Amino acid sequence: MIIRAVLEWDDEVKAFSATCPELNYISSCGDTKEEAIANLKEAIQLLLEPIPENLVRVC
């Protein structure tokens, strides 16, 4: 799956931010571009991870 990410440098906090507009603007950050992208990948994996059945309750 190819997912677009927007990578920006934030001068105020001296770090990179990585945001994914297609997935509800999920975002992450890191001290380097590589770290910001790796952290975003982890956040996307957690977002897309299925919810265990024992935690789903239908009312």
Backbone as CSV, one residue per row, in Angstrom:
resi,resn,N_x,N_y,N_z,CA_x,CA_y,CA_z,C_x,C_y,C_z
1,MET,0.847,-1.169,0.000,0.000,0.000,0.000,0.895,1.235,0.000
2,ILE,0.562,2.185,-0.837,1.297,3.444,-0.883,0.443,4.514,-0.223
3,ILE,1.022,5.172,0.771,0.328,6.221,1.507,1.186,7.477,1.459
4,ARG,0.570,8.589,1.081,1.298,9.862,0.977,1.532,10.433,2.374
5,ALA,2.724,10.959,2.581,3.066,11.612,3.841,3.636,12.998,3.548
6,VAL,3.308,13.934,4.391,3.841,15.292,4.293,4.882,15.435,5.402
7,LEU,6.098,15.770,5.010,7.208,15.898,5.951,7.600,17.361,6.044
8,GLU,7.646,17.892,7.272,7.977,19.311,7.473,8.959,19.470,8.625
9,TRP,9.793,20.477,8.513,10.714,20.850,9.595,10.045,21.921,10.442
10,ASP,10.059,21.746,11.755,9.491,22.734,12.673,10.634,23.424,13.397
11,ASP,10.869,24.691,13.047,11.973,25.452,13.645,11.784,25.684,15.139
12,GLU,10.543,25.787,15.566,10.278,26.076,16.980,10.715,24.930,17.889
13,VAL,10.409,23.703,17.500,10.774,22.552,18.332,12.012,21.820,17.819
14,LYS,12.536,22.277,16.682,13.748,21.698,16.071,13.578,20.196,15.827
15,ALA,12.485,19.850,15.142,12.200,18.449,14.820,11.393,18.379,13.527
16,PHE,11.345,17.191,12.947,10.545,16.956,11.757,9.181,16.422,12.170
17,SER,8.155,16.828,11.442,6.835,16.237,11.629,6.465,15.526,10.340
18,ALA,5.763,14.415,10.483,5.296,13.636,9.338,3.796,13.436,9.524
19,THR,3.019,13.819,8.509,1.562,13.766,8.583,1.018,13.030,7.374
20,CYS,-0.046,12.266,7.590,-0.695,11.528,6.513,-2.116,12.059,6.330
21,PRO,-2.338,12.927,5.338,-3.663,13.518,5.123,-4.747,12.490,4.803
22,GLU,-4.398,11.419,4.097,-5.390,10.419,3.698,-5.932,9.607,4.867
23,LEU,-5.195,9.531,5.957,-5.615,8.735,7.108,-5.934,9.644,8.296
24,ASN,-6.906,10.505,8.103,-7.405,11.384,9.162,-6.299,12.252,9.773
25,TYR,-5.327,12.610,8.950,-4.212,13.478,9.367,-3.421,12.911,10.545
26,ILE,-3.295,11.582,10.593,-2.458,10.976,11.621,-1.044,11.513,11.436
27,SER,-0.356,11.769,12.540,0.975,12.356,12.413,1.896,11.876,13.520
28,SER,3.176,12.154,13.323,4.195,11.810,14.288,5.367,12.770,14.077
29,CYS,6.424,12.579,14.849,7.578,13.472,14.712,8.855,12.711,15.014
30,GLY,9.979,13.370,14.764,11.277,12.782,15.041,12.382,13.802,14.860
31,ASP,13.534,13.502,15.413,14.682,14.410,15.307,15.269,14.426,13.897
32,THR,15.075,13.337,13.152,15.540,13.253,11.768,14.361,12.891,10.865
33,LYS,14.556,13.067,9.548,13.512,12.680,8.596,13.198,11.200,8.732
34,GLU,14.251,10.404,8.825,14.085,8.956,8.904,13.304,8.553,10.154
35,GLU,13.606,9.193,11.278,12.917,8.885,12.527,11.447,9.305,12.460
36,ALA,11.179,10.455,11.889,9.797,10.924,11.757,8.990,9.975,10.880
37,ILE,9.587,9.510,9.781,8.897,8.573,8.890,8.684,7.229,9.579
38,ALA,9.686,6.735,10.280,9.549,5.458,10.997,8.453,5.560,12.059
39,ASN,8.409,6.678,12.779,7.382,6.866,13.799,5.991,6.966,13.172
40,LEU,5.892,7.597,12.009,4.615,7.691,11.304,4.168,6.306,10.838
41,LYS,5.092,5.507,10.322,4.752,4.145,9.898,4.183,3.341,11.061
42,GLU,4.802,3.467,12.227,4.314,2.760,13.416,2.911,3.249,13.797
43,ALA,2.692,4.553,13.744,1.373,5.113,14.081,0.307,4.626,13.093
44,ILE,0.662,4.539,11.806,-0.275,4.051,10.791,-0.597,2.583,11.041
45,GLN,0.408,1.781,11.364,0.172,0.365,11.651,-0.770,0.204,12.842
46,LEU,-0.587,1.014,13.860,-1.476,0.945,15.027,-2.889,1.379,14.669
47,LEU,-3.014,2.388,13.825,-4.329,2.859,13.396,-5.068,1.787,12.609
48,LEU,-4.353,1.079,11.752,-4.972,0.091,10.885,-5.109,-1.284,11.532
49,GLU,-4.540,-1.454,12.717,-4.609,-2.737,13.405,-6.051,-3.032,13.818
50,PRO,-6.525,-4.246,13.548,-7.906,-4.560,13.910,-8.105,-4.557,15.429
51,ILE,-9.308,-4.201,15.831,-9.665,-4.209,17.247,-9.994,-5.651,17.639
52,PRO,-9.398,-6.169,18.715,-9.694,-7.542,19.134,-11.198,-7.716,19.415
53,GLU,-11.728,-8.857,19.033,-13.164,-9.103,19.167,-13.656,-8.959,20.601
54,ASN,-12.828,-9.337,21.571,-13.268,-9.258,22.972,-13.407,-7.807,23.454
55,LEU,-12.940,-6.835,22.668,-13.088,-5.434,23.031,-14.212,-4.729,22.269
56,VAL,-14.821,-5.425,21.317,-15.897,-4.845,20.518,-17.232,-5.199,21.169
57,ARG,-18.039,-4.174,21.427,-19.350,-4.379,22.034,-20.399,-3.668,21.180
58,VAL,-21.383,-4.377,20.716,-22.441,-3.784,19.906,-23.645,-3.559,20.798
59,CYS,-24.143,-2.337,20.806,-25.299,-2.001,21.650,-26.560,-1.871,20.820
